[in-house]
């Protein structure tokens, strides 16, 4: 990522986030779509661009990256992004609030679905060559707009319902950038195993006894039962076709 910092504000009320110097902020109005904007403009914006949508109900952002690994391996960036997102939520959450991930891309707070992450890359990218760019995007529900009491929706939640403060959106994005940089540094210095060690403990099923989980070089999740030779493989690429947490009709986290 280039060291210069550049800020583009599309509205006089757009927030100014305190991002580490490698990141450049692009803020969209409430009707904006961070993932779509990043996918459309990644080539011109370049690595380190962070697109942020200022909304009261959702925290939505996307980061442009330029991987140096072949696409089939670079998709593991999803795990780095999800680990950083979970770390960021853990930092700003009320004490002892459980943060978990449903493989590969959904985030739960206190067992309630609040959103998740997604990954994009050029449609014509070669599996065996580094893609020109890649986009990691995330969306977290801040306020529930569904009718009825929160207790009637035990499988979904919002940060407001879980006791997060009113600055959770900005604080989460700022914390994400810091943790994302640390995780990418770990990947570079220690290999992908360092990323997996951060991501895997967040899995909602990690408490299952006698089960070992690993991530292979193509990003597939490998699940082994202790004492058994069989390995269950959960393929990453098909799972990225449609994010598990995303509702295409509402264009937000599932309710």
C-alpha positions as CSV (number, residue, x, y, z in Angstrom):
1,X,0.0,0.0,0.0
2,X,1.4,3.5,-0.8
3,X,2.1,5.6,2.2
4,X,0.2,8.7,1.2
5,X,-3.2,9.4,2.8
6,X,-5.9,11.0,0.7
7,X,-9.5,11.7,1.8
8,X,-12.4,12.2,-0.6
9,X,-15.6,13.4,1.1
10,X,-18.9,13.2,-0.8
11,X,-21.0,14.9,1.9
12,X,-20.3,17.7,4.4
13,X,-21.6,15.4,7.1
14,X,-19.4,12.5,6.2
15,X,-17.2,11.2,9.0
16,X,-13.4,11.5,9.2
17,X,-12.0,8.2,10.3
18,X,-8.6,7.9,12.0
19,X,-7.0,5.3,9.7
20,X,-3.4,4.2,9.6
21,X,-1.3,6.1,7.0
22,X,-1.4,3.3,4.4
23,X,-5.1,3.6,4.0
24,X,-6.9,6.2,1.9
25,X,-10.5,7.1,2.7
26,X,-13.3,7.4,0.2
27,X,-16.7,8.2,1.9
28,X,-20.0,7.5,0.1
29,X,-23.5,8.8,0.9
30,X,-26.0,6.6,2.6
31,X,-27.4,5.3,-0.7
32,X,-23.9,4.1,-1.7
33,X,-22.7,0.5,-2.0
34,X,-19.2,0.1,-0.7
35,X,-18.6,-3.4,-2.3
36,X,-20.0,-2.3,-5.7
37,X,-18.1,0.9,-5.7
38,X,-14.8,-0.9,-4.8
39,X,-15.4,-3.5,-7.5
40,X,-16.1,-0.9,-10.1
41,X,-13.2,1.4,-9.2
42,X,-10.5,-0.9,-7.7
43,X,-8.2,-0.7,-10.7
44,X,-8.1,3.1,-10.6
45,X,-8.2,3.6,-6.8
46,X,-5.4,1.1,-6.0
47,X,-4.4,-0.8,-3.0
48,X,-5.1,0.7,0.4
49,X,-8.3,2.5,-0.6
50,X,-11.0,2.1,2.0
51,X,-14.6,2.9,0.9
52,X,-16.9,3.8,3.8
53,X,-20.7,4.3,3.6
54,X,-22.1,6.7,6.3
55,X,-25.3,5.0,7.4
56,X,-27.1,5.0,10.8
57,X,-28.3,1.4,10.6
58,X,-25.3,-0.4,9.0
59,X,-21.5,-0.2,9.2
60,X,-20.4,-0.8,5.7
61,X,-16.9,-0.6,4.2
62,X,-14.6,-2.2,1.5
63,X,-10.9,-2.3,1.1
64,X,-9.0,-2.6,-2.2
65,X,-6.0,-5.0,-2.2
66,X,-3.3,-6.1,-4.7
67,X,-2.4,-9.7,-3.8
68,X,1.0,-11.2,-4.9
69,X,-0.3,-14.8,-4.8
70,X,-2.2,-16.7,-7.5
71,X,-5.9,-16.1,-7.3
72,X,-6.7,-19.6,-6.0
73,X,-4.5,-18.9,-3.0
74,X,-5.2,-15.2,-2.6
75,X,-8.8,-16.0,-1.8
76,X,-7.6,-16.8,1.7
77,X,-7.6,-13.1,2.1
78,X,-11.2,-13.6,3.2
79,X,-9.9,-15.3,6.4
80,X,-7.6,-12.4,7.1
81,X,-10.4,-9.9,6.7
82,X,-12.8,-11.9,8.8
83,X,-10.3,-12.4,11.6
84,X,-9.6,-8.6,11.6
85,X,-13.3,-7.9,11.7
86,X,-13.9,-10.3,14.6
87,X,-10.8,-8.8,16.4
88,X,-12.2,-5.3,15.9
89,X,-15.6,-6.2,17.3
90,X,-14.0,-7.9,20.2
91,X,-12.1,-4.7,21.1
92,X,-15.1,-2.4,21.1
93,X,-17.6,-4.9,22.5
94,X,-18.9,-4.8,26.1
95,X,-16.8,-7.1,28.4
96,X,-17.3,-10.8,27.9
97,X,-19.4,-10.4,24.8
98,X,-19.0,-13.6,22.6
99,X,-17.9,-12.9,19.0
100,X,-18.1,-15.9,16.7
101,X,-17.8,-16.7,13.0
102,X,-20.0,-19.1,11.0
103,X,-17.7,-20.5,8.3
104,X,-16.6,-18.8,6.2
105,X,-18.0,-15.3,6.3
106,X,-20.8,-14.6,8.8
107,X,-20.3,-12.8,12.1
108,X,-22.4,-13.4,15.2
109,X,-22.4,-11.3,18.4
110,X,-23.8,-13.2,21.4
111,X,-25.1,-15.9,19.0
112,X,-27.1,-13.3,16.9
113,X,-26.2,-12.7,13.3
114,X,-25.0,-9.1,12.7
115,X,-23.4,-9.4,9.3
116,X,-20.2,-10.6,7.7
117,X,-17.6,-10.2,5.0
118,X,-17.3,-10.9,1.3
119,X,-14.6,-11.1,-1.3
120,X,-14.4,-9.9,-4.9
121,X,-11.9,-10.0,-7.8
122,X,-11.9,-9.4,-11.6
123,X,-14.2,-11.7,-13.5
124,X,-11.4,-12.5,-16.0
125,X,-8.7,-13.2,-13.5
126,X,-6.6,-16.3,-14.1
127,X,-6.7,-18.8,-11.2
128,X,-2.9,-19.4,-11.4
129,X,-1.9,-15.7,-11.6
130,X,-2.1,-12.9,-9.1
131,X,-5.3,-10.9,-9.7
132,X,-4.9,-7.2,-10.6
133,X,-6.9,-6.4,-7.5
134,X,-9.1,-7.9,-4.9
135,X,-11.8,-6.4,-2.6
136,X,-12.7,-7.4,0.9
137,X,-15.9,-5.8,2.1
138,X,-17.9,-6.1,5.3
139,X,-21.3,-5.0,6.6
140,X,-22.4,-5.0,10.2
141,X,-25.9,-4.3,11.5
142,X,-25.9,-1.4,14.0
143,X,-29.6,-1.0,14.6
144,X,-32.3,-3.5,14.0
145,X,-35.1,-2.1,11.8
146,X,-37.3,-5.2,12.0
147,X,-40.6,-5.1,13.8
148,X,-41.0,-6.8,17.2
149,X,-38.8,-7.2,20.2
150,X,-35.1,-8.3,19.9
151,X,-35.9,-11.4,22.0
152,X,-38.3,-12.6,19.4
153,X,-35.4,-12.8,16.8
154,X,-32.9,-15.0,18.7
155,X,-30.9,-15.8,15.6
156,X,-30.2,-12.2,14.5
157,X,-29.0,-9.1,16.4
158,X,-27.6,-5.6,16.0
159,X,-24.8,-3.9,17.9
160,X,-27.2,-1.6,19.6
161,X,-29.1,-4.6,21.0
162,X,-25.8,-6.0,22.4
163,X,-24.8,-2.9,24.3
164,X,-22.3,-1.3,21.9
165,X,-22.0,2.4,22.0
166,X,-23.2,5.0,19.5
167,X,-19.7,5.3,18.0
168,X,-19.4,1.6,17.2
169,X,-19.4,2.1,13.4
170,X,-16.4,4.4,13.3
171,X,-14.5,2.7,16.1
172,X,-15.0,-0.7,14.4
173,X,-13.7,0.4,11.0
174,X,-10.7,2.1,12.6
175,X,-9.9,-1.0,14.7
176,X,-10.4,-3.2,11.7
177,X,-7.7,-1.4,9.7
178,X,-5.2,-1.8,12.5
179,X,-5.9,-5.5,13.0
180,X,-6.0,-6.1,9.3
181,X,-2.5,-4.6,8.9
182,X,-1.2,-6.8,11.8
183,X,-2.7,-9.9,10.3
184,X,-1.3,-9.2,6.8
185,X,2.1,-8.6,8.4
186,X,1.8,-12.0,10.2
187,X,0.9,-13.7,6.9
188,X,4.0,-12.2,5.2
189,X,6.3,-13.1,8.1
190,X,5.0,-16.4,9.3
191,X,3.0,-17.7,6.3
192,X,-0.7,-18.3,6.2
193,X,-0.7,-20.6,9.3
194,X,-0.4,-17.4,11.4
195,X,-3.6,-16.1,9.8
196,X,-5.4,-19.4,10.4
197,X,-4.4,-19.4,14.1
198,X,-6.2,-16.1,14.4
199,X,-9.3,-17.0,12.4
200,X,-10.0,-20.6,13.5
201,X,-10.6,-19.9,17.2
202,X,-13.5,-17.7,16.2
203,X,-15.5,-20.5,14.5
204,X,-18.8,-21.1,16.3
205,X,-18.1,-24.9,16.2
206,X,-14.6,-24.7,17.6
207,X,-15.7,-26.1,21.0
208,X,-16.5,-29.5,19.5
209,X,-14.1,-31.9,21.2
210,X,-12.0,-34.3,19.2
211,X,-12.2,-32.2,16.1
212,X,-9.2,-30.5,14.3
213,X,-9.7,-27.8,11.7
214,X,-7.2,-26.6,9.1
215,X,-7.2,-24.4,6.0
216,X,-5.4,-25.6,2.9
217,X,-3.6,-23.5,0.3
218,X,-6.7,-23.1,-1.8
219,X,-8.7,-21.8,1.2
220,X,-10.8,-25.0,1.8
221,X,-11.6,-25.9,5.4
222,X,-10.4,-29.3,6.4
223,X,-12.2,-31.0,9.3
224,X,-10.8,-34.1,10.9
225,X,-12.2,-36.3,13.7
226,X,-9.5,-37.4,16.0
227,X,-8.7,-41.1,15.5
228,X,-10.3,-41.2,12.0
229,X,-8.5,-41.0,8.6
230,X,-11.4,-39.3,6.8
231,X,-11.1,-35.6,6.1
232,X,-14.2,-33.5,5.5
233,X,-13.5,-30.7,2.9
234,X,-15.6,-27.6,2.8
235,X,-14.7,-25.8,-0.4
236,X,-14.2,-22.0,-0.2
237,X,-14.9,-20.9,-3.8
238,X,-18.5,-22.1,-4.0
239,X,-19.2,-20.5,-0.6
240,X,-18.0,-17.1,-1.9
241,X,-20.5,-17.1,-4.8
242,X,-23.3,-15.9,-2.4
243,X,-22.3,-14.7,1.1
244,X,-24.1,-16.8,3.7
245,X,-25.2,-13.8,5.7
246,X,-26.3,-11.5,2.9
247,X,-29.9,-11.0,1.8
248,X,-29.9,-10.0,-1.9
249,X,-33.4,-8.5,-1.6
250,X,-32.8,-6.1,1.2
251,X,-29.1,-5.8,0.4
252,X,-28.2,-6.1,4.0
253,X,-27.6,-8.8,6.6
254,X,-30.3,-11.5,6.9
255,X,-33.1,-10.9,9.4
